[in-house]
Amino acid sequence: HKQGGTLGNFVKWNFTKFIVDKDGVPVERHGPNVDPLDLVKSLEKYW
């Protein structure tokens, strides 16, 4: 699945983070500068 948005479709670095729901569908994309600990609320929302 493509996950576009403000970061576009291209993944420049392997540190780009994707959040997938429990069905494996990508629902959010975050750049390499985002601290993984800042994603806890998003993870809890989908899981």
PDBQT receptor file of N, H, CA, C and O in Angstrom, charges set to zero:
ATOM      1  N   HIS A   1       0.840  -1.185   0.000  1.00  0.00    +0.000 N 
ATOM      2  CA  HIS A   1       0.000   0.000   0.000  1.00  0.00    +0.000 C 
ATOM      3  C   HIS A   1       0.881   1.244   0.000  1.00  0.00    +0.000 C 
ATOM      4  O   HIS A   1       1.950   1.265   0.610  1.00  0.00    +0.000 OA
ATOM      5  N   LYS A   2       0.430   2.248  -0.673  1.00  0.00    +0.000 N 
ATOM      6  H   LYS A   2      -0.439   2.231  -1.169  1.00  0.00    +0.000 HD
ATOM      7  CA  LYS A   2       1.139   3.523  -0.641  1.00  0.00    +0.000 C 
ATOM      8  C   LYS A   2       0.618   4.350   0.515  1.00  0.00    +0.000 C 
ATOM      9  O   LYS A   2      -0.587   4.404   0.765  1.00  0.00    +0.000 OA
ATOM     10  N   GLN A   3       1.520   4.982   1.204  1.00  0.00    +0.000 N 
ATOM     11  H   GLN A   3       2.499   4.938   1.000  1.00  0.00    +0.000 HD
ATOM     12  CA  GLN A   3       1.139   5.885   2.294  1.00  0.00    +0.000 C 
ATOM     13  C   GLN A   3       1.771   7.225   1.982  1.00  0.00    +0.000 C 
ATOM     14  O   GLN A   3       2.936   7.461   2.302  1.00  0.00    +0.000 OA
ATOM     15  N   GLY A   4       1.015   8.085   1.367  1.00  0.00    +0.000 N 
ATOM     16  H   GLY A   4       0.069   7.893   1.107  1.00  0.00    +0.000 HD
ATOM     17  CA  GLY A   4       1.523   9.400   0.985  1.00  0.00    +0.000 C 
ATOM     18  C   GLY A   4       1.362  10.402   2.100  1.00  0.00    +0.000 C 
ATOM     19  O   GLY A   4       1.623  10.104   3.266  1.00  0.00    +0.000 OA
ATOM     20  N   GLY A   5       0.938  11.575   1.740  1.00  0.00    +0.000 N 
ATOM     21  H   GLY A   5       0.727  11.817   0.793  1.00  0.00    +0.000 HD
ATOM     22  CA  GLY A   5       0.727  12.615   2.734  1.00  0.00    +0.000 C 
ATOM     23  C   GLY A   5       1.764  13.700   2.608  1.00  0.00    +0.000 C 
ATOM     24  O   GLY A   5       2.320  13.916   1.532  1.00  0.00    +0.000 OA
ATOM     25  N   THR A   6       2.029  14.390   3.711  1.00  0.00    +0.000 N 
ATOM     26  H   THR A   6       1.578  14.215   4.586  1.00  0.00    +0.000 HD
ATOM     27  CA  THR A   6       2.948  15.520   3.662  1.00  0.00    +0.000 C 
ATOM     28  C   THR A   6       4.370  15.092   3.336  1.00  0.00    +0.000 C 
ATOM     29  O   THR A   6       5.171  15.909   2.883  1.00  0.00    +0.000 OA
ATOM     30  N   LEU A   7       4.694  13.833   3.557  1.00  0.00    +0.000 N 
ATOM     31  H   LEU A   7       4.043  13.169   3.925  1.00  0.00    +0.000 HD
ATOM     32  CA  LEU A   7       6.038  13.353   3.249  1.00  0.00    +0.000 C 
ATOM     33  C   LEU A   7       6.142  12.806   1.832  1.00  0.00    +0.000 C 
ATOM     34  O   LEU A   7       7.231  12.426   1.402  1.00  0.00    +0.000 OA
ATOM     35  N   GLY A   8       5.039  12.758   1.098  1.00  0.00    +0.000 N 
ATOM     36  H   GLY A   8       4.154  13.066   1.446  1.00  0.00    +0.000 HD
ATOM     37  CA  GLY A   8       5.049  12.235  -0.259  1.00  0.00    +0.000 C 
ATOM     38  C   GLY A   8       5.058  10.719  -0.276  1.00  0.00    +0.000 C 
ATOM     39  O   GLY A   8       4.806  10.083   0.747  1.00  0.00    +0.000 OA
ATOM     40  N   ASN A   9       5.347  10.134  -1.431  1.00  0.00    +0.000 N 
ATOM     41  H   ASN A   9       5.551  10.650  -2.263  1.00  0.00    +0.000 HD
ATOM     42  CA  ASN A   9       5.346   8.681  -1.579  1.00  0.00    +0.000 C 
ATOM     43  C   ASN A   9       6.734   8.072  -1.479  1.00  0.00    +0.000 C 
ATOM     44  O   ASN A   9       6.863   6.863  -1.283  1.00  0.00    +0.000 OA
ATOM     45  N   PHE A  10       7.763   8.877  -1.610  1.00  0.00    +0.000 N 
ATOM     46  H   PHE A  10       7.659   9.858  -1.769  1.00  0.00    +0.000 HD
ATOM     47  CA  PHE A  10       9.131   8.379  -1.646  1.00  0.00    +0.000 C 
ATOM     48  C   PHE A  10       9.677   8.215  -0.232  1.00  0.00    +0.000 C 
ATOM     49  O   PHE A  10       9.541   9.114   0.597  1.00  0.00    +0.000 OA
ATOM     50  N   VAL A  11      10.296   7.067   0.044  1.00  0.00    +0.000 N 
ATOM     51  H   VAL A  11      10.407   6.336  -0.630  1.00  0.00    +0.000 HD
ATOM     52  CA  VAL A  11      10.947   6.832   1.336  1.00  0.00    +0.000 C 
ATOM     53  C   VAL A  11      12.437   7.039   1.129  1.00  0.00    +0.000 C 
ATOM     54  O   VAL A  11      13.099   6.207   0.508  1.00  0.00    +0.000 OA
ATOM     55  N   LYS A  12      12.970   8.141   1.642  1.00  0.00    +0.000 N 
ATOM     56  H   LYS A  12      12.433   8.817   2.146  1.00  0.00    +0.000 HD
ATOM     57  CA  LYS A  12      14.370   8.487   1.419  1.00  0.00    +0.000 C 
ATOM     58  C   LYS A  12      15.297   7.722   2.352  1.00  0.00    +0.000 C 
ATOM     59  O   LYS A  12      16.366   7.277   1.934  1.00  0.00    +0.000 OA
ATOM     60  N   TRP A  13      14.905   7.567   3.590  1.00  0.00    +0.000 N 
ATOM     61  H   TRP A  13      14.037   7.928   3.929  1.00  0.00    +0.000 HD
ATOM     62  CA  TRP A  13      15.759   6.924   4.581  1.00  0.00    +0.000 C 
ATOM     63  C   TRP A  13      15.076   5.684   5.121  1.00  0.00    +0.000 C 
ATOM     64  O   TRP A  13      13.848   5.600   5.139  1.00  0.00    +0.000 OA
ATOM     65  N   ASN A  14      15.873   4.719   5.562  1.00  0.00    +0.000 N 
ATOM     66  H   ASN A  14      16.870   4.787   5.547  1.00  0.00    +0.000 HD
ATOM     67  CA  ASN A  14      15.284   3.514   6.135  1.00  0.00    +0.000 C 
ATOM     68  C   ASN A  14      14.808   3.738   7.566  1.00  0.00    +0.000 C 
ATOM     69  O   ASN A  14      14.363   2.796   8.222  1.00  0.00    +0.000 OA
ATOM     70  N   PHE A  15      14.895   4.964   8.054  1.00  0.00    +0.000 N 
ATOM     71  H   PHE A  15      15.257   5.729   7.521  1.00  0.00    +0.000 HD
ATOM     72  CA  PHE A  15      14.411   5.268   9.401  1.00  0.00    +0.000 C 
ATOM     73  C   PHE A  15      13.016   5.886   9.375  1.00  0.00    +0.000 C 
ATOM     74  O   PHE A  15      12.507   6.299  10.416  1.00  0.00    +0.000 OA
ATOM     75  N   THR A  16      12.397   5.953   8.207  1.00  0.00    +0.000 N 
ATOM     76  H   THR A  16      12.811   5.618   7.361  1.00  0.00    +0.000 HD
ATOM     77  CA  THR A  16      11.005   6.387   8.126  1.00  0.00    +0.000 C 
ATOM     78  C   THR A  16      10.166   5.354   8.856  1.00  0.00    +0.000 C 
ATOM     79  O   THR A  16      10.386   4.152   8.707  1.00  0.00    +0.000 OA
ATOM     80  N   LYS A  17       9.207   5.817   9.641  1.00  0.00    +0.000 N 
ATOM     81  H   LYS A  17       9.028   6.793   9.761  1.00  0.00    +0.000 HD
ATOM     82  CA  LYS A  17       8.405   4.909  10.460  1.00  0.00    +0.000 C 
ATOM     83  C   LYS A  17       6.984   4.848   9.922  1.00  0.00    +0.000 C 
ATOM     84  O   LYS A  17       6.378   5.876   9.616  1.00  0.00    +0.000 OA
ATOM     85  N   PHE A  18       6.464   3.641   9.811  1.00  0.00    +0.000 N 
ATOM     86  H   PHE A  18       6.956   2.806  10.059  1.00  0.00    +0.000 HD
ATOM     87  CA  PHE A  18       5.089   3.427   9.394  1.00  0.00    +0.000 C 
ATOM     88  C   PHE A  18       4.344   2.752  10.525  1.00  0.00    +0.000 C 
ATOM     89  O   PHE A  18       4.859   1.830  11.157  1.00  0.00    +0.000 OA
ATOM     90  N   ILE A  19       3.131   3.213  10.779  1.00  0.00    +0.000 N 
ATOM     91  H   ILE A  19       2.713   3.962  10.266  1.00  0.00    +0.000 HD
ATOM     92  CA  ILE A  19       2.262   2.540  11.738  1.00  0.00    +0.000 C 
ATOM     93  C   ILE A  19       1.219   1.799  10.920  1.00  0.00    +0.000 C 
ATOM     94  O   ILE A  19       0.573   2.375  10.044  1.00  0.00    +0.000 OA
ATOM     95  N   VAL A  20       1.063   0.519  11.215  1.00  0.00    +0.000 N 
ATOM     96  H   VAL A  20       1.588   0.052  11.927  1.00  0.00    +0.000 HD
ATOM     97  CA  VAL A  20       0.057  -0.290  10.541  1.00  0.00    +0.000 C 
ATOM     98  C   VAL A  20      -0.987  -0.714  11.561  1.00  0.00    +0.000 C 
ATOM     99  O   VAL A  20      -0.680  -0.902  12.738  1.00  0.00    +0.000 OA
ATOM    100  N   ASP A  21      -2.218  -0.860  11.100  1.00  0.00    +0.000 N 
ATOM    101  H   ASP A  21      -2.467  -0.706  10.143  1.00  0.00    +0.000 HD
ATOM    102  CA  ASP A  21      -3.261  -1.304  12.024  1.00  0.00    +0.000 C 
ATOM    103  C   ASP A  21      -3.174  -2.819  12.202  1.00  0.00    +0.000 C 
ATOM    104  O   ASP A  21      -2.290  -3.459  11.632  1.00  0.00    +0.000 OA
ATOM    105  N   LYS A  22      -4.080  -3.392  12.986  1.00  0.00    +0.000 N 
ATOM    106  H   LYS A  22      -4.798  -2.872  13.449  1.00  0.00    +0.000 HD
ATOM    107  CA  LYS A  22      -3.991  -4.821  13.285  1.00  0.00    +0.000 C 
ATOM    108  C   LYS A  22      -4.284  -5.698  12.081  1.00  0.00    +0.000 C 
ATOM    109  O   LYS A  22      -4.094  -6.913  12.141  1.00  0.00    +0.000 OA
ATOM    110  N   ASP A  23      -4.748  -5.095  10.977  1.00  0.00    +0.000 N 
ATOM    111  H   ASP A  23      -4.902  -4.109  10.928  1.00  0.00    +0.000 HD
ATOM    112  CA  ASP A  23      -4.946  -5.842   9.738  1.00  0.00    +0.000 C 
ATOM    113  C   ASP A  23      -3.755  -5.698   8.795  1.00  0.00    +0.000 C 
ATOM    114  O   ASP A  23      -3.768  -6.239   7.689  1.00  0.00    +0.000 OA
ATOM    115  N   GLY A  24      -2.732  -4.973   9.228  1.00  0.00    +0.000 N 
ATOM    116  H   GLY A  24      -2.722  -4.534  10.126  1.00  0.00    +0.000 HD
ATOM    117  CA  GLY A  24      -1.541  -4.782   8.417  1.00  0.00    +0.000 C 
ATOM    118  C   GLY A  24      -1.640  -3.652   7.409  1.00  0.00    +0.000 C 
ATOM    119  O   GLY A  24      -0.804  -3.548   6.512  1.00  0.00    +0.000 OA
ATOM    120  N   VAL A  25      -2.646  -2.807   7.544  1.00  0.00    +0.000 N 
ATOM    121  H   VAL A  25      -3.325  -2.891   8.274  1.00  0.00    +0.000 HD
ATOM    122  CA  VAL A  25      -2.838  -1.684   6.624  1.00  0.00    +0.000 C 
ATOM    123  C   VAL A  25      -2.098  -0.461   7.163  1.00  0.00    +0.000 C 
ATOM    124  O   VAL A  25      -2.315  -0.070   8.309  1.00  0.00    +0.000 OA
ATOM    125  N   PRO A  26      -1.221   0.152   6.350  1.00  0.00    +0.000 N 
ATOM    126  CA  PRO A  26      -0.532   1.362   6.810  1.00  0.00    +0.000 C 
ATOM    127  C   PRO A  26      -1.529   2.487   7.064  1.00  0.00    +0.000 C 
ATOM    128  O   PRO A  26      -2.368   2.791   6.216  1.00  0.00    +0.000 OA
ATOM    129  N   VAL A  27      -1.427   3.099   8.239  1.00  0.00    +0.000 N 
ATOM    130  H   VAL A  27      -0.746   2.852   8.928  1.00  0.00    +0.000 HD
ATOM    131  CA  VAL A  27      -2.365   4.160   8.606  1.00  0.00    +0.000 C 
ATOM    132  C   VAL A  27      -1.674   5.484   8.915  1.00  0.00    +0.000 C 
ATOM    133  O   VAL A  27      -2.307   6.538   8.864  1.00  0.00    +0.000 OA
ATOM    134  N   GLU A  28      -0.392   5.438   9.233  1.00  0.00    +0.000 N 
ATOM    135  H   GLU A  28       0.122   4.582   9.275  1.00  0.00    +0.000 HD
ATOM    136  CA  GLU A  28       0.363   6.667   9.502  1.00  0.00    +0.000 C 
ATOM    137  C   GLU A  28       1.798   6.479   9.037  1.00  0.00    +0.000 C 
ATOM    138  O   GLU A  28       2.331   5.370   9.013  1.00  0.00    +0.000 OA
ATOM    139  N   ARG A  29       2.403   7.602   8.669  1.00  0.00    +0.000 N 
ATOM    140  H   ARG A  29       1.970   8.503   8.689  1.00  0.00    +0.000 HD
ATOM    141  CA  ARG A  29       3.809   7.611   8.275  1.00  0.00    +0.000 C 
ATOM    142  C   ARG A  29       4.491   8.760   8.990  1.00  0.00    +0.000 C 
ATOM    143  O   ARG A  29       3.950   9.863   9.074  1.00  0.00    +0.000 OA
ATOM    144  N   HIS A  30       5.691   8.494   9.509  1.00  0.00    +0.000 N 
ATOM    145  H   HIS A  30       6.131   7.598   9.441  1.00  0.00    +0.000 HD
ATOM    146  CA  HIS A  30       6.435   9.507  10.254  1.00  0.00    +0.000 C 
ATOM    147  C   HIS A  30       7.879   9.521   9.767  1.00  0.00    +0.000 C 
ATOM    148  O   HIS A  30       8.463   8.478   9.475  1.00  0.00    +0.000 OA
ATOM    149  N   GLY A  31       8.437  10.716   9.685  1.00  0.00    +0.000 N 
ATOM    150  H   GLY A  31       7.962  11.563   9.922  1.00  0.00    +0.000 HD
ATOM    151  CA  GLY A  31       9.797  10.894   9.200  1.00  0.00    +0.000 C 
ATOM    152  C   GLY A  31      10.847  10.389  10.168  1.00  0.00    +0.000 C 
ATOM    153  O   GLY A  31      10.539  10.029  11.304  1.00  0.00    +0.000 OA
ATOM    154  N   PRO A  32      12.084  10.364   9.713  1.00  0.00    +0.000 N 
ATOM    155  CA  PRO A  32      13.180   9.827  10.520  1.00  0.00    +0.000 C 
ATOM    156  C   PRO A  32      13.500  10.646  11.762  1.00  0.00    +0.000 C 
ATOM    157  O   PRO A  32      14.138  10.134  12.682  1.00  0.00    +0.000 OA
ATOM    158  N   ASN A  33      13.075  11.899  11.815  1.00  0.00    +0.000 N 
ATOM    159  H   ASN A  33      12.557  12.316  11.068  1.00  0.00    +0.000 HD
ATOM    160  CA  ASN A  33      13.383  12.734  12.981  1.00  0.00    +0.000 C 
ATOM    161  C   ASN A  33      12.390  12.566  14.121  1.00  0.00    +0.000 C 
ATOM    162  O   ASN A  33      12.583  13.141  15.192  1.00  0.00    +0.000 OA
ATOM    163  N   VAL A  34      11.338  11.796  13.914  1.00  0.00    +0.000 N 
ATOM    164  H   VAL A  34      11.181  11.329  13.044  1.00  0.00    +0.000 HD
ATOM    165  CA  VAL A  34      10.331  11.583  14.954  1.00  0.00    +0.000 C 
ATOM    166  C   VAL A  34      10.852  10.546  15.943  1.00  0.00    +0.000 C 
ATOM    167  O   VAL A  34      11.266   9.454  15.555  1.00  0.00    +0.000 OA
ATOM    168  N   ASP A  35      10.825  10.898  17.206  1.00  0.00    +0.000 N 
ATOM    169  H   ASP A  35      10.488  11.785  17.521  1.00  0.00    +0.000 HD
ATOM    170  CA  ASP A  35      11.240   9.977  18.263  1.00  0.00    +0.000 C 
ATOM    171  C   ASP A  35      10.192   8.871  18.382  1.00  0.00    +0.000 C 
ATOM    172  O   ASP A  35       9.004   9.173  18.499  1.00  0.00    +0.000 OA
ATOM    173  N   PRO A  36      10.597   7.600  18.356  1.00  0.00    +0.000 N 
ATOM    174  CA  PRO A  36       9.631   6.504  18.474  1.00  0.00    +0.000 C 
ATOM    175  C   PRO A  36       8.742   6.613  19.713  1.00  0.00    +0.000 C 
ATOM    176  O   PRO A  36       7.590   6.179  19.683  1.00  0.00    +0.000 OA
ATOM    177  N   LEU A  37       9.253   7.178  20.785  1.00  0.00    +0.000 N 
ATOM    178  H   LEU A  37      10.189   7.531  20.809  1.00  0.00    +0.000 HD
ATOM    179  CA  LEU A  37       8.441   7.318  21.994  1.00  0.00    +0.000 C 
ATOM    180  C   LEU A  37       7.284   8.295  21.798  1.00  0.00    +0.000 C 
ATOM    181  O   LEU A  37       6.292   8.239  22.524  1.00  0.00    +0.000 OA
ATOM    182  N   ASP A  38       7.411   9.186  20.821  1.00  0.00    +0.000 N 
ATOM    183  H   ASP A  38       8.217   9.232  20.231  1.00  0.00    +0.000 HD
ATOM    184  CA  ASP A  38       6.334  10.126  20.525  1.00  0.00    +0.000 C 
ATOM    185  C   ASP A  38       5.181   9.464  19.766  1.00  0.00    +0.000 C 
ATOM    186  O   ASP A  38       4.150  10.096  19.536  1.00  0.00    +0.000 OA
ATOM    187  N   LEU A  39       5.346   8.211  19.382  1.00  0.00    +0.000 N 
ATOM    188  H   LEU A  39       6.183   7.697  19.569  1.00  0.00    +0.000 HD
ATOM    189  CA  LEU A  39       4.331   7.511  18.602  1.00  0.00    +0.000 C 
ATOM    190  C   LEU A  39       3.434   6.617  19.452  1.00  0.00    +0.000 C 
ATOM    191  O   LEU A  39       2.545   5.951  18.921  1.00  0.00    +0.000 OA
ATOM    192  N   VAL A  40       3.652   6.594  20.746  1.00  0.00    +0.000 N 
ATOM    193  H   VAL A  40       4.374   7.134  21.178  1.00  0.00    +0.000 HD
ATOM    194  CA  VAL A  40       2.911   5.688  21.627  1.00  0.00    +0.000 C 
ATOM    195  C   VAL A  40       1.400   5.900  21.514  1.00  0.00    +0.000 C 
ATOM    196  O   VAL A  40       0.655   4.926  21.393  1.00  0.00    +0.000 OA
ATOM    197  N   LYS A  41       0.937   7.138  21.549  1.00  0.00    +0.000 N 
ATOM    198  H   LYS A  41       1.542   7.929  21.646  1.00  0.00    +0.000 HD
ATOM    199  CA  LYS A  41      -0.515   7.394  21.476  1.00  0.00    +0.000 C 
ATOM    200  C   LYS A  41      -1.095   6.914  20.152  1.00  0.00    +0.000 C 
ATOM    201  O   LYS A  41      -2.198   6.368  20.116  1.00  0.00    +0.000 OA
ATOM    202  N   SER A  42      -0.358   7.116  19.064  1.00  0.00    +0.000 N 
ATOM    203  H   SER A  42       0.538   7.560  19.093  1.00  0.00    +0.000 HD
ATOM    204  CA  SER A  42      -0.835   6.629  17.769  1.00  0.00    +0.000 C 
ATOM    205  C   SER A  42      -0.898   5.110  17.755  1.00  0.00    +0.000 C 
ATOM    206  O   SER A  42      -1.859   4.532  17.248  1.00  0.00    +0.000 OA
ATOM    207  N   LEU A  43       0.106   4.471  18.300  1.00  0.00    +0.000 N 
ATOM    208  H   LEU A  43       0.887   4.941  18.712  1.00  0.00    +0.000 HD
ATOM    209  CA  LEU A  43       0.109   3.008  18.346  1.00  0.00    +0.000 C 
ATOM    210  C   LEU A  43      -1.064   2.485  19.167  1.00  0.00    +0.000 C 
ATOM    211  O   LEU A  43      -1.716   1.516  18.777  1.00  0.00    +0.000 OA
ATOM    212  N   GLU A  44      -1.328   3.116  20.286  1.00  0.00    +0.000 N 
ATOM    213  H   GLU A  44      -0.799   3.903  20.603  1.00  0.00    +0.000 HD
ATOM    214  CA  GLU A  44      -2.443   2.688  21.137  1.00  0.00    +0.000 C 
ATOM    215  C   GLU A  44      -3.784   2.877  20.429  1.00  0.00    +0.000 C 
ATOM    216  O   GLU A  44      -4.720   2.110  20.656  1.00  0.00    +0.000 OA
ATOM    217  N   LYS A  45      -3.878   3.891  19.579  1.00  0.00    +0.000 N 
ATOM    218  H   LYS A  45      -3.118   4.514  19.395  1.00  0.00    +0.000 HD
ATOM    219  CA  LYS A  45      -5.127   4.173  18.867  1.00  0.00    +0.000 C 
ATOM    220  C   LYS A  45      -5.481   3.035  17.906  1.00  0.00    +0.000 C 
ATOM    221  O   LYS A  45      -6.654   2.695  17.752  1.00  0.00    +0.000 OA
ATOM    222  N   TYR A  46      -4.477   2.453  17.266  1.00  0.00    +0.000 N 
ATOM    223  H   TYR A  46      -3.524   2.730  17.391  1.00  0.00    +0.000 HD
ATOM    224  CA  TYR A  46      -4.727   1.428  16.258  1.00  0.00    +0.000 C 
ATOM    225  C   TYR A  46      -4.639   0.011  16.809  1.00  0.00    +0.000 C 
ATOM    226  O   TYR A  46      -5.074  -0.935  16.151  1.00  0.00    +0.000 OA
ATOM    227  N   TRP A  47      -4.091  -0.147  17.991  1.00  0.00    +0.000 N 
ATOM    228  H   TRP A  47      -3.738   0.621  18.526  1.00  0.00    +0.000 HD
ATOM    229  CA  TRP A  47      -3.962  -1.484  18.572  1.00  0.00    +0.000 C 
ATOM    230  C   TRP A  47      -4.755  -1.556  19.844  1.00  0.00    +0.000 C 
ATOM    231  O   TRP A  47      -4.782  -2.599  20.496  1.00  0.00    +0.000 OA
TER     232      TRP A  47
